[in-house]
Structures are given as C-alpha cells and as structure tokens.
Amino acid sequence: MIVNLCLFPLYFAITINNEPVNIIDWFFCVFTISAVLLEHVSDEQMHKFKSNPNNNFVTMNKGLWKYSRHPNYLGELGFWLSIFLFGVAAGEGVSALTISGPTIMLLLFVFVSISLIEQKLLQDKPGYKDYMAR
C-alpha cells in the first residue's frame, strides 16, 4: 500500500501530462537511473563483502561504503525523490499527493530502517561506532 501511494506522482506524469518529453524529463530520467545504479552498485558491493566469512565482524568501509554509511538507502531515496520530481514536472506541482510519497519513504528510512539496522550493526560490528563517527 505504501509503495503504491508513493508511486502516485507518476499518475500525473503518465496519464495527465499532455506535454511532449522535454529536457527536464530527460534530466529526471538520468537522475532516476543514477539513483537506481547507486543502489544497485552499493548492494552488489555489500553482497560481495558479506560473502566472505572473514568479514562477519568487520565493518564494510570500501567502495561506495567509504563515503556513506548507507549508499544503498541513499540511492533508493533518490529514486523516490525522482518519482516526486516527475509528478511536479508534469504540472501537478507540489501537493499533498505528490509530496506524501517521498516524505513517507524518508520517514520510514530514517526512523525505521536505518535506525534498526544501525542498532544491530553497533551490536554486531565492533568498529561500527568509529565508522559512524567518520
């Protein structure tokens, strides 16, 4: 249900928008693809890292993870932001319907997903607190 609500701005971009594709649409396409690639590459890096049993108690701090504690979440939030931007670019503007999706996703990530995973990582990975500080 939440995902469907968050996809609502696409309704405006796909069904109501009668304007031809323009440079703003292409920019948002590139932004969306970049966000998905960020999520994919960071997930692949983490999968490869976790496949090594020697890393069970080690904090991942290489690749994209060197620059961000959660590059995969950053990529996903970028995706949801792009969905919102497509709705805005389609002429709907910022409304309760278009802003609700990215806001809900941001709140879920910040207060649920990231909070829960960081609590677990602090327990399981001795170096995670130092990693957080950096």
C-alpha positions in Angstrom: 0.0 0.0 0.0 2.8 2.4 0.9 4.7 1.8 -2.3 1.5 2.4 -4.4 0.9 5.6 -2.6 4.5 6.7 -3.2 4.1 6.0 -6.9 1.1 8.3 -7.2 3.1 11.2 -8.7 3.7 9.0 -11.8 0.0 9.1 -12.4 0.3 12.8 -13.3 3.5 12.2 -15.4 2.0 9.4 -17.4 -1.8 10.0 -17.7 -2.5 13.7 -17.2 0.6 15.3 -18.7 -0.1 16.2 -22.4 3.2 18.0 -22.9 5.9 16.4 -25.1 9.0 15.0 -23.4 11.5 17.9 -22.7 14.9 18.5 -21.2 13.5 18.4 -17.7 12.1 15.0 -18.3 15.4 13.7 -19.6 17.2 15.2 -16.6 14.9 13.3 -14.3 15.4 10.1 -16.3 19.2 10.4 -15.8 18.6 11.3 -12.1 16.4 8.2 -11.7 18.8 5.9 -13.5 21.7 7.3 -11.4 19.8 6.7 -8.2 19.0 3.1 -9.2 22.6 2.5 -10.2 23.8 3.8 -6.8 21.5 1.5 -5.0 22.5 -1.5 -7.2 26.2 -1.0 -7.1 26.2 -0.5 -3.3 24.1 -3.6 -2.8 26.5 -5.6 -5.0 29.5 -4.3 -3.1 27.8 -5.3 0.2 26.8 -8.7 -1.1 30.4 -9.4 -2.2 31.7 -8.2 1.2 29.3 -10.4 3.1 30.0 -13.4 1.1 33.5 -13.6 2.7 33.2 -15.3 6.1 36.2 -13.3 7.4 34.1 -10.2 7.2 31.4 -11.4 9.7 32.5 -8.9 12.4 34.1 -6.3 10.2 32.5 -3.0 9.1 32.2 -2.5 5.4 34.1 0.7 4.5 35.2 0.2 1.0 33.8 1.3 -2.4 30.7 3.5 -2.0 30.5 2.5 1.7 33.7 4.5 2.2 31.7 7.7 1.6 28.3 6.9 3.0 27.1 4.6 5.8 24.1 3.7 3.6 24.7 4.4 -0.1 22.0 1.8 -1.0 19.4 3.7 1.0 20.6 7.0 -0.5 20.0 5.5 -3.9 16.6 4.3 -3.0 15.6 7.7 -1.6 16.9 9.3 -4.7 14.6 7.0 -6.7 11.6 8.1 -4.6 12.6 11.7 -5.0 12.8 11.3 -8.7 9.2 9.9 -8.8 8.1 13.0 -6.9 10.0 15.3 -9.4 8.4 13.6 -12.4 5.0 14.4 -10.9 6.0 18.0 -10.2 7.4 18.4 -13.8 4.2 17.0 -15.2 2.5 20.2 -13.9 0.9 18.9 -10.8 3.3 20.9 -8.7 3.9 20.3 -5.0 0.7 19.0 -3.5 -0.2 16.7 -0.6 -0.5 13.8 -3.0 2.9 14.4 -4.7 4.9 15.2 -1.6 3.4 12.4 0.6 5.3 9.6 -1.2 8.9 10.8 -0.8 8.1 12.1 2.7 6.7 8.7 3.8 9.7 6.9 2.4 12.2 9.3 4.0 10.5 8.9 7.4 10.4 5.1 7.0 14.1 5.0 6.2 15.3 7.5 8.8 13.1 6.3 11.7 12.7 2.6 11.0 15.1 1.0 8.5 18.3 3.0 9.3 17.6 3.1 13.0 17.0 -0.6 13.3 20.0 -1.6 11.1 22.4 0.7 12.9 21.3 -0.7 16.3 22.1 -4.2 15.0 25.4 -3.1 13.5 26.5 -1.4 16.7 26.0 -4.7 18.5 27.5 -7.0 15.8 30.4 -4.9 14.5 33.0 -3.7 17.0 34.3 -1.0 14.6 30.9 0.4 13.6 30.8 3.2 16.1 34.1 4.6 14.8 32.8 4.2 11.3 29.7 6.2 12.2 31.9 9.0 13.6 33.9 9.2 10.4 
